[in-house]
Structures are given as structure tokens and as C-alpha cells.
Amino acid sequence: MVKILLLRSKELEELLSPESLIPEIENAFVRYSKNETVTPPRTVMWVEGNWWGVMQSYVPGYGVGVKTVSLIPQNPSRGLPTIQALVTLFDGLSGSPLAVMEGGVLTALRTGAASAVSAKYLAPRDVGPIGIIGTGYQARYQLRFVSSVYKTEDVVIYDVRPDQMRLFRAWAESAGFKVFEAASSEELVKKCKIVIEASTTKEPVILGKWLGKGQHVISIGAHARDYRALDDEAITKFGKIVVDSRKAVLEETGDVRIPLEKGLIKQEDIAELGEVAAGLRKGREGDELTLFKSVGLAIQDAAAAALAYRLARSRGLGIEVEL
Ligand SMILES: NC(=O)c1ccc[n+]([C@@H]2O[C@H](COP(=O)([O-])OP(=O)(O)OC[C@H]3O[C@@H](n4cnc5c(N)ncnc54)[C@H](O)[C@@H]3O)[C@@H](O)[C@H]2O)c1
């Protein structure tokens, strides 16, 4: 009889701390860039005008992870999160299902961990504020994870929705951060050392003319072929452009696809995070501007799910269900 473990969001929050998750996500990126995983491109489908993804990956040592995820920007007005998902983990050798877990928080945790790995290799040497454009669900995890690597208590925020900024500010202050509300993304970009874009924008919110020396930009939004978070000038200013997957960003975000098609950047200028972490490509040099652009990879879900499963088994957490 096959028994699976059901893991809820509160258990995942408890199990997947920055300290435990960041090294696993870094390792998964290295294995991905060395072609040691089996990761077909995700299946993207548009359902009733909204983005859905089915994402699968086998990461040796972790297992097979499969995630079904929807992204519905109107959901907050329904009292529901923008991103909802379920992740299933299977044993890579026997094929047995091992666990089913809440995928919304898992996605936010593993995305925060990827941004933190980028900060490990690309963050500025001097300390200053972290800025966050788009203070919704992902923003809290981005701040928690990135600030575990780039230590600062100063945070600058901007969101088109003042109510979202207020909620985020209350949370961040209770977590010990000093928060400044910027009046525009321009003001935020000009004030910060690390600029995190975690919004649902379709149009650029980071313009090249606002960027200065030595900043690190992390952009996790603009998840469709025609969406952009960065304008043409910004993309041409970076000394290093690092992405989660060259193949995926070319296919799935206008931030890379459009400038490449316009000839503003070249494919060989784009490094993968796993290549940087493996020492195959360089991290930050001097006070250059750097970019980490991600669209999200199934390897992250598989690695995070496997870690959660392993820790939950050893601590007796989760609900066991006989199939
Ligand atoms: N790269 C990855 O691995 C990954 C993983 C998960 C989510 N994401 C992306 O992260 C983004 C945010 O997701 P979420 O779950 O936090 O959504 P959310 O709806 O909870 O938050 C998005 C926030 O962005 C704000 N916003 C929209 N347009 C803006 C603009 N022009 N300027 C400033 N703020 C603006 C909204 O008001 C909202 O508060 C989405 O684009 C999603 O696709 C990426």
C-alpha cells in the first residue's frame, strides 16, 4: 500500500528556512546548468485569459517534482492569492508518489531562495537599502530570503496599490525592518543598492535612466512573452545578465526575448545562475550593474519539495494518507 505525506503551508513555512533551503536551491541550479537534471520546458496554457503552467523535473538525489500552477491577477479582489499551486513529489527510482503539498507558499519560498543565491554572487559589496517594487505575496519572501544573504535593515517599497504597501510595511516593521514608502518606482530605484521587482506589471517599471553604479537588480515578474519589467536602456546597461534558464527566459519573458530580437543583447552575454554558482561564469566584478532575471524552474520545486519531505519525515510533521 502506497502512503503519501500531505504537507500544508504552515508546515512548509516551518521546514523551509533560508538557511536550509538556499543551499539546496543553489545545488539544484548547478545540476540544471550542468545538464544533470531532466527538465522539459513547462507547458503553459491560457485558461479564461489567465496563465497556467504544468512544470516537471527530475533532479537526481531529490526525486521527480510536478507542479500545477495558476496565476490570476484578479484573485486578490476575491480574497484569494494571485498564485495557487499543488506540488506532487515522486520517488525517481520506484515511481511511487511520496508527497502532495501546498504549492503557493512552496513557490514563494523557492523563488526567494533563487533570488538569495543571485545576491550571494552578484550583490554590491557596500551595504544599502533593498528596494521592492510590487509588495504583494512574493515580496515578503523575497525580502526575507535576500536579506538573509545581503544584510540590511533598510527597505524601500513601492506599489501601485497603497493598501498593499501599508500591509507590507506593517509586516516588515514587525519583522524588524525600517521601511520607507517611495512615491514612485523612479524614487525607489534611485535610492536602493538591491532593487527587487516582484510585481504583476506588463510594462517596464525599471528604466535604464534611473540606474546607477554597482546596483543589483532582481526581476521575478513579467512572466509572458510580451510582458516587460525593464526597458531597453536598462537591459543594455548591465555588466552581467544572469538568468535562471537561458532557454526558459528566451521563451517566456519579453524582458529577454524582445531585446535579443532587437539585437540589443547577445545570447552569449547571458549566464545562468547555475553556471555562476559552479564557477563556470563570473559573478560580480567591481561596481558594475548586475541583473538576475527569473521566470521560475521546475528544478526549484522538486528540490524544495524533496527537502520539505525529508525534514517532515524526520520531524514527524504532515498528515500521512494511505492511497
Ligand atoms: N520568477 C519566479 O520564479 C516567480 C515565482 C513566483 C511569482 N513570480 C512573479 O512574481 C510576480 C508577483 O507575484 P505575487 O504572487 O506577489 O502577486 P501579487 O498579486 O500578490 O503581488 C503583485 C503586486 O504587484 C503590484 N503591481 C502591479 N503593477 C505594478 C506596477 N506597475 N508598479 C508597482 N507595483 C505593481 C500589485 O499591486 C501587487 O501588489 C508575478 O509577476 C509572478 O509571475 C515569479
The ligand as a Gaussian input file, in Angstrom:
#p B3LYP/6-31G(d) Opt

LIG

0 1
 N       10.340000      34.123000     -11.267000
 C        9.691000      33.279000     -10.495000
 O       10.174000      32.192000     -10.195000
 C        8.359000      33.683000      -9.951000
 C        7.710000      32.891000      -8.990000
 C        6.517000      33.324000      -8.450000
 C        5.954000      34.525000      -8.884000
 N        6.599000      35.251000      -9.834000
 C        6.043000      36.526000     -10.304000
 O        6.023000      37.442000      -9.244000
 C        5.065000      38.461000      -9.538000
 C        4.302000      38.816000      -8.298000
 O        3.541000      37.688000      -7.847000
 P        2.684000      37.781000      -6.494000
 O        2.257000      36.394000      -6.184000
 O        3.429000      38.540000      -5.461000
 O        1.450000      38.661000      -6.981000
 P        0.580000      39.680000      -6.093000
 O       -0.637000      39.966000      -6.905000
 O        0.404000      39.147000      -4.715000
 O        1.503000      40.991000      -6.000000
 C        1.835000      41.754000      -7.113000
 C        1.886000      43.208000      -6.692000
 O        2.401000      43.979000      -7.787000
 C        1.726000      45.235000      -7.752000
 N        1.896000      45.923000      -9.041000
 C        1.294000      45.655000     -10.227000
 N        1.723000      46.513000     -11.167000
 C        2.625000      47.340000     -10.570000
 C        3.414000      48.429000     -11.024000
 N        3.348000      48.856000     -12.268000
 N        4.220000      49.046000     -10.120000
 C        4.286000      48.644000      -8.833000
 N        3.547000      47.607000      -8.346000
 C        2.737000      46.970000      -9.209000
 C        0.291000      44.876000      -7.411000
 O       -0.436000      45.997000      -6.937000
 C        0.510000      43.810000      -6.337000
 O        0.544000      44.339000      -5.038000
 C        4.201000      37.921000     -10.692000
 O        4.535000      38.572000     -11.882000
 C        4.608000      36.460000     -10.771000
 O        4.556000      35.971000     -12.087000
 C        7.783000      34.847000     -10.371000

